[in-house]
């Protein structure tokens, strides 16, 4: 029975505990929601905006930004109509929702339209170099030509030629430069022969070394008549097969490169493959000791030219050795047994 006594109110401690539990539940709910939103943004719980972009970049597929940049960089080909651009992704025909990369349909930089038939526009084979690269490479060729390094210019053009296939203007320009370099090289070869006939073999070798292409050189015009010296004039000769070379006699006038020019001096002595030369320079005498192969007898005879060819071959100066043999052959004198032997060795026979 109720005697009029009411139940006592809950103690303040219990109320505070209930309020504290409610606050904890609310905070946990808010934190879970924030975590879910952050994970959705980076693609943890679905394909959010940022998650899809990161997934496309990691998988190699094109995202919207890369697609727009590729459309800006793709040049417009002559005769191309306003056709729809390829989409970034293509849907599975079976209806699957997973996107897959679309095939790349970008136009190559230097594609040329083939208008052989009316209404038929087919791009020519893709070139492997663009216009800016072509101009850069041709500037290197021009620099070699200005420096008279025709062998280096020919090497650059030979490597450039297959890269402009399908690009008519590039093919034309490469052909024009090739003809120009070839004509200049032929003129240089004629100059080399004239220097040899005048006895300036070292100067002729310096000029001829600018015709060497990729480590080798084959005479084309003025020097091609000397077939006894082989096809590649840069080919070395085994030192073991060479005869012994006679030293330059004392008091023999020789020419040598000295301080950016050419000087003449007198042989003062020889030891092994070295020769000491007495020079008169600046009112005083100098006695440089140089390799015998780097010297040049003034107005060398045929016999001296053969000996200098031996010295050059021993120093692995194969081109210089052949030029000395040209000097011996142009003199009109008999080469003798040593000259004939050197012809066989240098000719690879």
VOMI-217408 format. One record per residue (C-alpha): residue number from 1; residue in three letters; x, y, z. Coordinates in steps of 0.001 Angstrom, whole numbers, plus 524288, in hexadecimal, padded with zeros to 5 digits. Example, Ala and Ser with C-alpha at 12.3 -4.5 7.8 and 13.67 -1.06 7.14 Angstrom:
<nodes>
+-----+------+-------+-------+-------+
| seq | type |     u |     v |     w |
+-----+------+-------+-------+-------+
|   1 |  ALA | 8300C | 7EE6C | 81E78 |
|   2 |  SER | 83566 | 7FBDC | 81BE4 |
+-----+------+-------+-------+-------+
</nodes>
This chain:
<nodes>
+-----+------+-------+-------+-------+
| seq | type |     u |     v |     w |
+-----+------+-------+-------+-------+
|   1 |  UNK | 80000 | 80000 | 80000 |
|   2 |  UNK | 80407 | 80DF3 | 7FD9A |
|   3 |  UNK | 804C6 | 81560 | 80A4C |
|   4 |  UNK | 806A9 | 82251 | 8035B |
|   5 |  UNK | 8152A | 82140 | 802EB |
|   6 |  UNK | 81AD5 | 82449 | 7F55F |
|   7 |  UNK | 82686 | 81D58 | 7EF78 |
|   8 |  UNK | 83308 | 824E5 | 7F0F9 |
|   9 |  UNK | 8386A | 82B9F | 7E499 |
|  10 |  UNK | 84432 | 825C3 | 7DDC5 |
|  11 |  UNK | 850D9 | 8299C | 7E390 |
|  12 |  UNK | 858A4 | 8340D | 7DC44 |
|  13 |  UNK | 863CA | 82A6F | 7D9E4 |
|  14 |  UNK | 85B52 | 8218C | 7D14F |
|  15 |  UNK | 85684 | 82D03 | 7C91D |
|  16 |  UNK | 86448 | 831A4 | 7C6A5 |
|  17 |  UNK | 86836 | 823F6 | 7C23C |
|  18 |  UNK | 85D08 | 8233E | 7B876 |
|  19 |  UNK | 8603B | 830B1 | 7B2C3 |
|  20 |  UNK | 86E83 | 82CDE | 7B1A6 |
|  21 |  UNK | 86B1B | 8204A | 7AA5F |
|  22 |  UNK | 8627B | 827CA | 7A0CD |
|  23 |  UNK | 86D2C | 8315E | 79DD2 |
|  24 |  UNK | 876BB | 82663 | 79B39 |
|  25 |  UNK | 86D4E | 81FED | 791A6 |
|  26 |  UNK | 86B30 | 82CC5 | 78A7B |
|  27 |  UNK | 879C1 | 82F67 | 78962 |
|  28 |  UNK | 87C3A | 8218D | 78457 |
|  29 |  UNK | 87189 | 82326 | 77A16 |
|  30 |  UNK | 87728 | 83018 | 7754F |
|  31 |  UNK | 884ED | 82A6E | 774B7 |
|  32 |  UNK | 88040 | 81E99 | 76CF8 |
|  33 |  UNK | 87945 | 82755 | 7634D |
|  34 |  UNK | 8852D | 82FF9 | 7616E |
|  35 |  UNK | 88DC0 | 82401 | 75F7B |
|  36 |  UNK | 88447 | 81E8B | 7555A |
|  37 |  UNK | 88409 | 82B71 | 74DDD |
|  38 |  UNK | 892F2 | 82C3D | 74DD9 |
|  39 |  UNK | 8943C | 81E3E | 7493D |
|  40 |  UNK | 88A42 | 8206B | 73E7D |
|  41 |  UNK | 891FE | 82C28 | 739B6 |
|  42 |  UNK | 89E87 | 82461 | 73811 |
|  43 |  UNK | 897CA | 81849 | 732BA |
|  44 |  UNK | 897CA | 80F54 | 73EBD |
|  45 |  UNK | 88950 | 80C53 | 73EB3 |
|  46 |  UNK | 885A5 | 80F85 | 730A0 |
|  47 |  UNK | 889B0 | 816A6 | 7243C |
|  48 |  UNK | 88A33 | 8245D | 72954 |
|  49 |  UNK | 88EE9 | 82F81 | 7210A |
|  50 |  UNK | 89CC2 | 82F30 | 72660 |
|  51 |  UNK | 89D0E | 8206C | 72771 |
|  52 |  UNK | 8998B | 81E59 | 71941 |
|  53 |  UNK | 8A427 | 827BE | 714F0 |
|  54 |  UNK | 8AE6D | 8210F | 71D50 |
|  55 |  UNK | 8A9F9 | 813B3 | 718B2 |
|  56 |  UNK | 8AABA | 817EB | 70A95 |
|  57 |  UNK | 8B870 | 81D31 | 70C67 |
|  58 |  UNK | 8BD56 | 8110F | 71384 |
|  59 |  UNK | 8B77F | 807B5 | 70998 |
|  60 |  UNK | 8BCAC | 80F4A | 6FDE4 |
|  61 |  UNK | 8AF09 | 81311 | 6F8D8 |
|  62 |  UNK | 8ACCF | 820EC | 6F41D |
|  63 |  UNK | 8A556 | 829B8 | 6FD42 |
|  64 |  UNK | 89D94 | 835B5 | 6F94A |
|  65 |  UNK | 8A940 | 83ED3 | 6FB03 |
|  66 |  UNK | 8B26D | 83688 | 6F2AE |
|  67 |  UNK | 8A7FE | 834F6 | 6E853 |
|  68 |  UNK | 8A647 | 843AD | 6E727 |
|  69 |  UNK | 8B4F7 | 845D8 | 6E658 |
|  70 |  UNK | 8B64E | 83B8F | 6DBB9 |
|  71 |  UNK | 8AB8F | 84226 | 6D3F6 |
|  72 |  UNK | 8B29A | 84F24 | 6D4E5 |
|  73 |  UNK | 8BFA7 | 84938 | 6D0B7 |
|  74 |  UNK | 8BA44 | 84161 | 6C547 |
|  75 |  UNK | 8BC4F | 84933 | 6B89D |
|  76 |  UNK | 8B192 | 84A4E | 6AEC9 |
|  77 |  UNK | 8B40E | 84301 | 6A216 |
|  78 |  UNK | 8B087 | 84953 | 6953E |
|  79 |  UNK | 8A397 | 8445F | 69026 |
|  80 |  UNK | 89F09 | 83F61 | 69D69 |
|  81 |  UNK | 89094 | 841A0 | 69FE6 |
|  82 |  UNK | 88A7F | 844FF | 6ACF3 |
|  83 |  UNK | 88983 | 83739 | 6B1EA |
|  84 |  UNK | 88643 | 8335D | 6BFD6 |
|  85 |  UNK | 89202 | 831B2 | 6C89A |
|  86 |  UNK | 8944D | 82455 | 6CE7A |
|  87 |  UNK | 88F36 | 822FF | 6DC3F |
|  88 |  UNK | 8986E | 820EE | 6E779 |
|  89 |  UNK | 891FF | 81412 | 6EB4D |
|  90 |  UNK | 889A3 | 80A32 | 6E42A |
|  91 |  UNK | 87F2A | 80214 | 6EAA0 |
|  92 |  UNK | 87F07 | 7F36C | 6EA0C |
|  93 |  UNK | 87529 | 7EF19 | 6DF95 |
|  94 |  UNK | 86FC6 | 7E514 | 6E90B |
|  95 |  UNK | 86B40 | 7F002 | 6F1CC |
|  96 |  UNK | 875B6 | 7EEF2 | 6FC39 |
|  97 |  UNK | 877BA | 7FB85 | 70384 |
|  98 |  UNK | 88690 | 7FA6B | 70485 |
|  99 |  UNK | 88CE3 | 80447 | 6FB39 |
| 100 |  UNK | 8980A | 80010 | 6F26A |
| 101 |  UNK | 8A19D | 808AB | 6EAD1 |
| 102 |  UNK | 89D6F | 80CAF | 6DD39 |
| 103 |  UNK | 8A6DF | 80A77 | 6D1DF |
| 104 |  UNK | 8B07F | 81586 | 6CF49 |
| 105 |  UNK | 8AC5A | 81CFA | 6C312 |
| 106 |  UNK | 8B544 | 828CC | 6C3BD |
| 107 |  UNK | 8BA79 | 82DD8 | 6B6B6 |
| 108 |  UNK | 8C95A | 82D09 | 6B512 |
| 109 |  UNK | 8D066 | 83A3E | 6B4B1 |
| 110 |  UNK | 8D4BF | 83A51 | 6A66E |
| 111 |  UNK | 8CA86 | 831CD | 69FF0 |
| 112 |  UNK | 8C8BC | 835C0 | 691B3 |
| 113 |  UNK | 8BBAA | 8341D | 68B0F |
| 114 |  UNK | 8BB90 | 82BB4 | 67ED8 |
| 115 |  UNK | 8B1F7 | 83171 | 6750D |
| 116 |  UNK | 8B404 | 827B3 | 66A31 |
| 117 |  UNK | 8A588 | 82573 | 66849 |
| 118 |  UNK | 899F1 | 82E96 | 669DA |
| 119 |  UNK | 894BA | 82E44 | 677A2 |
| 120 |  UNK | 89F35 | 824B2 | 67C2F |
| 121 |  UNK | 8A7D7 | 82A38 | 686E6 |
| 122 |  UNK | 8B18A | 820A5 | 68CAD |
| 123 |  UNK | 8BD26 | 824FB | 694EB |
| 124 |  UNK | 8CA80 | 8217A | 68FB9 |
| 125 |  UNK | 8D3D4 | 8196A | 6982A |
| 126 |  UNK | 8D6B5 | 82006 | 6A50A |
| 127 |  UNK | 8E38E | 8276D | 6A58D |
| 128 |  UNK | 8EC9B | 8261F | 6B12A |
| 129 |  UNK | 8F0C9 | 83452 | 6B23B |
| 130 |  UNK | 8E929 | 840F4 | 6B30C |
| 131 |  UNK | 8EC13 | 84E01 | 6ACC0 |
| 132 |  UNK | 8F304 | 853F4 | 6B86E |
| 133 |  UNK | 8FBD1 | 8481A | 6B9C5 |
| 134 |  UNK | 8FED8 | 84869 | 6AB3C |
| 135 |  UNK | 9030C | 856A5 | 6ABF2 |
| 136 |  UNK | 90B7C | 853BC | 6B7C7 |
| 137 |  UNK | 9127E | 8486E | 6B109 |
| 138 |  UNK | 91471 | 8503F | 6A48B |
| 139 |  UNK | 91AA0 | 85B24 | 6AC77 |
| 140 |  UNK | 924BE | 85127 | 6B119 |
| 141 |  UNK | 92747 | 84D85 | 6A2E3 |
| 142 |  UNK | 92928 | 85BE2 | 69F69 |
| 143 |  UNK | 93301 | 85D96 | 6AA69 |
| 144 |  UNK | 93ADF | 851D4 | 6A5A7 |
| 145 |  UNK | 93AD3 | 85753 | 697E3 |
| 146 |  UNK | 93FA7 | 8649E | 69C9B |
| 147 |  UNK | 94AC3 | 85DB1 | 6A3A8 |
| 148 |  UNK | 94D67 | 8556A | 6976E |
| 149 |  UNK | 94AD5 | 848F2 | 69F1A |
| 150 |  UNK | 9440A | 842A7 | 69392 |
| 151 |  UNK | 9455B | 834DC | 698D6 |
| 152 |  UNK | 93E46 | 8389A | 6A560 |
| 153 |  UNK | 933B4 | 83F91 | 69D81 |
| 154 |  UNK | 931D4 | 8339B | 694E1 |
| 155 |  UNK | 9309F | 82AF2 | 6A0F2 |
| 156 |  UNK | 925D7 | 83384 | 6A6A5 |
| 157 |  UNK | 91E7C | 83396 | 699B8 |
| 158 |  UNK | 91F92 | 824C8 | 6987C |
| 159 |  UNK | 91938 | 82310 | 6A5D0 |
| 160 |  UNK | 90EEE | 82D49 | 6A2A7 |
| 161 |  UNK | 90ACC | 827BD | 6957A |
| 162 |  UNK | 90264 | 81C3F | 69A69 |
| 163 |  UNK | 8FBA2 | 8250F | 6A453 |
| 164 |  UNK | 8F563 | 82DD1 | 69A04 |
| 165 |  UNK | 8EF37 | 822EF | 691F8 |
| 166 |  UNK | 8E12F | 826FC | 68EF2 |
| 167 |  UNK | 8E43B | 83574 | 690FB |
| 168 |  UNK | 8E666 | 83AF1 | 6832C |
| 169 |  UNK | 8EBF1 | 84815 | 68764 |
| 170 |  UNK | 8F563 | 84165 | 690B7 |
| 171 |  UNK | 8F9B9 | 837CE | 68644 |
| 172 |  UNK | 8FC21 | 842F9 | 67CD1 |
| 173 |  UNK | 90424 | 84ADC | 68678 |
| 174 |  UNK | 90C57 | 83F41 | 68AB3 |
| 175 |  UNK | 90F13 | 83C06 | 67C60 |
| 176 |  UNK | 9131C | 84A1B | 67999 |
| 177 |  UNK | 91C8A | 84A57 | 6850C |
| 178 |  UNK | 92200 | 83D0A | 68157 |
| 179 |  UNK | 924F9 | 841DD | 67396 |
| 180 |  UNK | 92B42 | 84E1D | 67922 |
| 181 |  UNK | 933E6 | 84682 | 6828E |
| 182 |  UNK | 937BA | 83CB7 | 677FF |
| 183 |  UNK | 93BCF | 84788 | 66E9D |
| 184 |  UNK | 943CC | 84E5A | 67929 |
| 185 |  UNK | 94A5D | 84190 | 67CD7 |
| 186 |  UNK | 94E02 | 83F23 | 66E9B |
| 187 |  UNK | 95433 | 84CAB | 66DD8 |
| 188 |  UNK | 95BC8 | 849F0 | 67A54 |
| 189 |  UNK | 960BD | 83D2D | 674B9 |
| 190 |  UNK | 965ED | 84457 | 668EF |
| 191 |  UNK | 96CB2 | 84E06 | 671FE |
| 192 |  UNK | 972C4 | 8429F | 6796F |
| 193 |  UNK | 978B2 | 83D42 | 66CEF |
| 194 |  UNK | 97E34 | 84A97 | 66957 |
| 195 |  UNK | 9847C | 84C04 | 676C9 |
| 196 |  UNK | 98AAA | 83E93 | 6759A |
| 197 |  UNK | 9906F | 841C9 | 6685A |
| 198 |  UNK | 99664 | 84E3B | 66DF8 |
| 199 |  UNK | 99C9A | 8467C | 67919 |
| 200 |  UNK | 99394 | 84B28 | 68412 |
| 201 |  UNK | 98F45 | 83DA7 | 6887B |
| 202 |  UNK | 98CB1 | 84149 | 696B0 |
| 203 |  UNK | 983A5 | 84C64 | 692B8 |
| 204 |  UNK | 97CEF | 84335 | 68936 |
| 205 |  UNK | 97AE6 | 83966 | 69439 |
| 206 |  UNK | 974BA | 843B4 | 69CF2 |
| 207 |  UNK | 96B21 | 84731 | 6923C |
| 208 |  UNK | 968A6 | 8390B | 68EBC |
| 209 |  UNK | 965B7 | 8357D | 69CE3 |
| 210 |  UNK | 959D7 | 83E7D | 69C13 |
| 211 |  UNK | 95436 | 8355C | 691D0 |
| 212 |  UNK | 95470 | 8297A | 69ACE |
| 213 |  UNK | 946BB | 8249D | 69D6D |
| 214 |  UNK | 943E8 | 81C00 | 6A938 |
| 215 |  UNK | 9521C | 8180D | 6AA6D |
| 216 |  UNK | 95409 | 81459 | 69C22 |
| 217 |  UNK | 95674 | 81AF6 | 68F33 |
| 218 |  UNK | 955FE | 81672 | 6811A |
| 219 |  UNK | 95B07 | 81F36 | 67621 |
| 220 |  UNK | 9508E | 82360 | 66C9A |
| 221 |  UNK | 95678 | 82C63 | 6626D |
| 222 |  UNK | 96464 | 83139 | 66142 |
| 223 |  UNK | 96AAC | 82691 | 66987 |
| 224 |  UNK | 9624C | 81B39 | 664FA |
| 225 |  UNK | 96C18 | 8184C | 65A2A |
| 226 |  UNK | 975A7 | 812AC | 6641A |
| 227 |  UNK | 96E86 | 805E1 | 665D4 |
| 228 |  UNK | 97AFE | 7FEEF | 669E3 |
| 229 |  UNK | 9798A | 8051D | 67763 |
| 230 |  UNK | 96CB1 | 7FE2D | 67A3B |
| 231 |  UNK | 95ED4 | 802FD | 67BC6 |
| 232 |  UNK | 95EBB | 8079D | 689EE |
| 233 |  UNK | 96A48 | 810B6 | 68BDE |
| 234 |  UNK | 96857 | 810AB | 69A91 |
| 235 |  UNK | 96B07 | 80212 | 69BDC |
| 236 |  UNK | 976C0 | 7FF17 | 6A477 |
| 237 |  UNK | 9822C | 7F66D | 6A0D0 |
| 238 |  UNK | 9882C | 7EC6E | 6A9FB |
| 239 |  UNK | 994D3 | 7F1E0 | 6AF66 |
| 240 |  UNK | 99B2C | 7E46F | 6AF48 |
| 241 |  UNK | 99A0E | 7E3C4 | 6A070 |
| 242 |  UNK | 9A059 | 7F10B | 69E23 |
| 243 |  UNK | 9AEB1 | 7F23A | 69A42 |
| 244 |  UNK | 9B82D | 7F9CC | 6A2A2 |
| 245 |  UNK | 9B854 | 80871 | 69FCB |
| 246 |  UNK | 9C49B | 81047 | 69D15 |
| 247 |  UNK | 9C692 | 81C62 | 6A5A1 |
| 248 |  UNK | 9C701 | 829EF | 69FCD |
| 249 |  UNK | 9D503 | 82E04 | 69CCA |
| 250 |  UNK | 9DB67 | 83900 | 6A45E |
| 251 |  UNK | 9DAA5 | 846BD | 69EC7 |
| 252 |  UNK | 9CEBE | 842ED | 696CB |
| 253 |  UNK | 9C4EF | 84E04 | 695CF |
| 254 |  UNK | 9B7AC | 84A18 | 69AE2 |
| 255 |  UNK | 9AA90 | 850BD | 69CA0 |
| 256 |  UNK | 9A265 | 84F58 | 6A906 |
| 257 |  UNK | 99656 | 85562 | 6AF51 |
| 258 |  UNK | 99AC0 | 85F3D | 6B986 |
| 259 |  UNK | 99344 | 86950 | 6C199 |
| 260 |  UNK | 98738 | 8696C | 6B8F8 |
| 261 |  UNK | 98EA3 | 86997 | 6AC1D |
| 262 |  UNK | 99925 | 862F3 | 6A428 |
| 263 |  UNK | 9A7A7 | 86463 | 6A6C1 |
| 264 |  UNK | 9B3CB | 85EEF | 6A04B |
| 265 |  UNK | 9BFB6 | 85A04 | 6A77B |
| 266 |  UNK | 9CB80 | 85127 | 6A662 |
| 267 |  UNK | 9CC80 | 84353 | 6ABA6 |
| 268 |  UNK | 9D600 | 84377 | 6B716 |
| 269 |  UNK | 9D527 | 8352D | 6BAF1 |
| 270 |  UNK | 9CC76 | 8292F | 6BBE1 |
| 271 |  UNK | 9CA2F | 81EA4 | 6C5DB |
| 272 |  UNK | 9C064 | 813BA | 6C3A2 |
| 273 |  UNK | 9B3D5 | 81950 | 6BE30 |
| 274 |  UNK | 9B737 | 82711 | 6C31D |
| 275 |  UNK | 9BE4D | 831D2 | 6BBCF |
| 276 |  UNK | 9C431 | 83E5E | 6C141 |
| 277 |  UNK | 9C2E6 | 84A72 | 6B8BA |
| 278 |  UNK | 9CA85 | 85724 | 6B9E3 |
| 279 |  UNK | 9C1AD | 862E7 | 6B813 |
| 280 |  UNK | 9C54F | 87147 | 6B72B |
| 281 |  UNK | 9BA96 | 878FF | 6BDD3 |
| 282 |  UNK | 9BAC8 | 8868C | 6C3F5 |
| 283 |  UNK | 9C952 | 8886F | 6C28C |
| 284 |  UNK | 9CC82 | 87C00 | 6C9DF |
| 285 |  UNK | 9CD23 | 86D88 | 6C6F0 |
| 286 |  UNK | 9C3AA | 86330 | 6CB94 |
| 287 |  UNK | 9C554 | 85465 | 6CB3A |
| 288 |  UNK | 9B803 | 84DA6 | 6CBFB |
| 289 |  UNK | 9B7BA | 83ED9 | 6CB8A |
| 290 |  UNK | 9AC07 | 83992 | 6C437 |
| 291 |  UNK | 9A6EB | 82D08 | 6BE72 |
| 292 |  UNK | 9AD51 | 82A78 | 6B157 |
| 293 |  UNK | 99FE9 | 827FF | 6AB5B |
| 294 |  UNK | 99BF6 | 83603 | 6AEA6 |
| 295 |  UNK | 9A6E9 | 83BBA | 6A634 |
| 296 |  UNK | 9A76F | 83E31 | 6979F |
| 297 |  UNK | 9B3BB | 83E9D | 68F46 |
| 298 |  UNK | 9B35C | 84AD1 | 686FA |
| 299 |  UNK | 9B165 | 84716 | 67899 |
| 300 |  UNK | 9B1B6 | 838AF | 67C24 |
| 301 |  UNK | 9B665 | 82F3D | 671CA |
| 302 |  UNK | 9AF7F | 82287 | 66E85 |
| 303 |  UNK | 9B8DE | 81AB6 | 6771A |
| 304 |  UNK | 9B718 | 8241F | 68280 |
| 305 |  UNK | 9A847 | 82396 | 680B5 |
| 306 |  UNK | 9A8AB | 814BB | 681C7 |
| 307 |  UNK | 9B0A2 | 8159B | 68E62 |
| 308 |  UNK | 9A724 | 81F97 | 693FE |
| 309 |  UNK | 99BF5 | 81664 | 69075 |
| 310 |  UNK | 9A285 | 80BE0 | 6989C |
| 311 |  UNK | 9A41C | 8153C | 6A41E |
| 312 |  UNK | 995DC | 81951 | 6A321 |
| 313 |  UNK | 9910E | 80B39 | 6A281 |
| 314 |  UNK | 9992F | 807E2 | 6AE8C |
| 315 |  UNK | 9928F | 81343 | 6B5A4 |
| 316 |  UNK | 98510 | 80DFE | 6B18E |
| 317 |  UNK | 982FF | 819F1 | 6A8E1 |
| 318 |  UNK | 97D47 | 811D0 | 69DD7 |
| 319 |  UNK | 977AD | 81D4B | 6963A |
| 320 |  UNK | 98495 | 824AD | 696B1 |
| 321 |  UNK | 98BF0 | 81881 | 6923E |
| 322 |  UNK | 9836B | 81769 | 68626 |
| 323 |  UNK | 984F5 | 825D2 | 6830D |
| 324 |  UNK | 993C1 | 8243A | 683A5 |
| 325 |  UNK | 99299 | 8190E | 679FB |
| 326 |  UNK | 98A96 | 821ED | 67119 |
| 327 |  UNK | 995F8 | 82B97 | 671D4 |
| 328 |  UNK | 99F56 | 820C9 | 66DE0 |
| 329 |  UNK | 9969C | 81C5A | 662A3 |
| 330 |  UNK | 9945E | 82A25 | 65D4E |
| 331 |  UNK | 9A2F0 | 82CDA | 65CC2 |
| 332 |  UNK | 9A46F | 823D2 | 65107 |
| 333 |  UNK | 9B05C | 81D0D | 656C5 |
| 334 |  UNK | 9B1E3 | 80E84 | 658E4 |
| 335 |  UNK | 9AC6F | 80A37 | 66618 |
| 336 |  UNK | 9B60D | 7FF17 | 667C1 |
| 337 |  UNK | 9B3C5 | 7F2C1 | 66F94 |
| 338 |  UNK | 9B078 | 7FA08 | 67C1D |
| 339 |  UNK | 9A66B | 8025B | 6752A |
| 340 |  UNK | 9A00A | 7F68D | 66ECD |
| 341 |  UNK | 99FAD | 7EFA1 | 67BE2 |
| 342 |  UNK | 99907 | 7FB41 | 68248 |
| 343 |  UNK | 98F0E | 7FBA3 | 67750 |
| 344 |  UNK | 98BA0 | 7ED71 | 679C8 |
| 345 |  UNK | 98AAE | 7EF5A | 68880 |
| 346 |  UNK | 9826E | 7FBA4 | 687B9 |
| 347 |  UNK | 979CD | 7F5A6 | 67D41 |
| 348 |  UNK | 9770B | 7E9BB | 685AA |
| 349 |  UNK | 97D26 | 7E054 | 67C20 |
+-----+------+-------+-------+-------+
</nodes>
